[in-house]
């Protein structure tokens, strides 16, 4: 319950920042006040604030409190449900193929623990897939998913639409995805799998995908080759 609570606090404070309840540059309530409001511990509140800071919404000044960043509204990239239905749904099953590069079980490092709201002792799937569109490299995916949420994931499932499987098998409904998009330099995996050359720009999308109930489902880093075909439109729907 504590893990779900910190996620609820995170989402509530983020919403207050985005709707102007906590204006840009303003001081947000201290941990004691938030703990009292949400009827939880300071530790749980701190975990929520740490994640908000890491995702660029707030920052702390020693002895002066916690403030909303000036560029906080630029972080408004939580996508609506129908904007995140998976690559197979977006481009069509007849065009998309998935090649499983590796499929392992491992234990999460600190970043993965924080992003997925899990403990160091909670095993995760580590998945690397190359997605092809019209037989051309489209994206190299490096994904982590908690095993306890998806206990029977198989390599065969990974060759098809994972989200379709999750919806049919578990009734999961995707709520939103927090995406951070950046231009990066090529790495060896880009050269090996994306047909990129050294020095080519790579479009990197680091994201956490959440279910409708707020639980994090996956943390991934997706790398796209530059070929003029990739664009992202972020929408706010009411």
N, C-alpha and C positions, 0 to 999 in steps of 0.2 A: 504493500500500500504506500510506503514511503516513496518508492520510486515513481509511482503514478502521481503522487501528491506533488513532487517537485516539478514534474512535467506540467501539471495543471497551473502551478504558480508561474512557471516560465511563460506559458501561453497567455495567462491573464495579464502579466506585466507587459509582455510584448504588445498585446492588443491595446493596452492603455497608452503605450508610447506611440503606436501607429495612429490611434484615433485622436491624439492630442491631449488626453487626460494628463499625461506626463509630458509637457512640451519639451522640445529640443533645448538643451542647456539647463533644464530644471533639475533640482535635487529630488530624488525619489525617497520615499519613506525608508527609515533605517531598518535593520534586520529585526530588531525587537518589535517594532510596530507591525512589520509584515508577518512575523511569526504569530503575533496576537490576532491579526486580521484573519489569517488562513488557518488558525488553530493548529499550528504545527511547531516543530522545533526550529531553532536558529540554524542548525546544521542543514536541514532541508531547504530553508530559505537561501542559505549561502550557496548551496549546490545550484539552485535556480539562477541566482545572480551571477555565479561563475559562468554558466552557460550563456547567459545574455551578454556578458562581457566578451566572451570568446567569439560570439557571432556578431559583435560590432554594435550592439544597441546601447551599452552603458560603459562607464569607466569609473574607477574609484580614485579619490584623492586621500592620502593618508591624513587622518584626523579631520577631514572636511566632508566626508560622506560620498555618496554615489550619485553620479549625474548621467543624464541622457546625452549621448554623443550628438554632435552637430550634424553628422551624416547618418543618423539613425534611420531616417526615412528612406535612405537609399538601400537599406537592408530589407525593404519590403518585397521579398521574393518568395513568400509562401504561396505556392501555386494552388488554384482551385482544383477540386477533385477531377473534373473532366479534362484538365490540362496534364494529368499524370496518370495515364492508363497503360503505360508501357510502350516500348518501341514497336512491338508486333502489332498492337492495336493502331498505333499512329500511322505506320507505313504500310501495313497489310501483311498478312501471314505469307502470302505468295512471294513477297519481295524480300523478307527478312529470314536469314539463316543464322544459327548460333553455333559457334565452335567452342567447346569447353577446353580451355587451356590447362586449368588445374582446379581441383575440387578437394578441399581438405577441411579437417576439423582442427581448430587451434584455440588458444585462450587469448582474450583481448588485452591489448596494451592499454595504457591510461586514456589515450584519446578515444579509442573505440568504446571503452567502458563509459566514458562521459557522454559520448554521442548517443549510445544505445541505452543508457541508463541501467547498466548491468554491473556485476561484480567481476573481479579478476578470476574467480573460480567458475564463472558461467561460460561454457564452451560456445564457440560460434563457428559457423561455416565461413570459410574463406574461399571465395569463388573468383576465378579469372575467366572471362569469356570474351571472345572476339565476335562482334555482331557484324554481319555482312548485309548490305542492301544492294540488290541487283548484282550479287556476287562480287561487290567491291567492299573493302574495309570501311566500316562506318563509325564504329566506336569500340574501344578496348575498355572493358568494365572490370573493376576490381572492387568486389562487394563483400561486406560482412553482414551476417544475419544471425540472431540468437537461435540456437538449436531448440531451446525450450518453446519457442513460438512456432517453429516449423520442424517438428521432429522427424518427418519422413521425406525430406527433400532428397532427391536422387539425381544422378548425372543425366539420366534420361529426361527428367523434367527440365533440366537446364538447357537442353537442346531445343526447347520450345519456349512458350511464353510462361515465365515464372508467375507473373501476376494473375494470369488466367487460372493457373493451377491453385494459387492461394485463395482466389475468390471462390472457386468451385469446392475445394477441399475443406477450407476453414471458414468460409463466409467472410473473409477479410474485405473491408472496404477502405480504400486509400483516402485519407483525409487531406493531407497536404504534403509538400516537400519543400524543405529549406535548401536552396541552391546557392552556391557561391561559384561564379563563373570568372575564369581568368585565362589570360594568354600565357603559355608556358613554352620553354625550350624543349626540344626533343630529348627523349631518353632512349635507352637501347630497346625497350619493349615497343616503342613507337616505330622504330626502324624495322624491328623484327615482324611486327604484326600489322601495322597500319600503312606499310609501304611509304613511310615518311623518310626523308633524307635529313642528314644532320644539318641543323640550322633552320629547318622548316618550323613555322609556328604551329603550336598545338592548342586547341581549345579544350581546357580542362573544366569539368563540372564536378565539384565536390558537393555531395548532398546527403541529407538525412530525410528519409521518407517516413511519414507518420500515418498510423491508422486513424479512423474517425474518432476513436476513443482517446487519442493522444499518445498511444504507445509507439515508440520508435520501432520500425520494422527492419530497416536496413540503413547502413552507412556505406557510401560508395564513392569512388573516385573514377570518373569516366573521362576518357581522353579521345578527342575527335581529331582526325587529320584535317588540315586546311585544304579545302577544295572548292570553297564558294557555295557549298550546299547547306551549310549549317547556320541556322538563325534561331534565336529564342525570343518569344514574345511573352512578357509577364503581365497577367491581367488581374485586376481586382474585381470580383463579382459579388453583388449583394443579393 
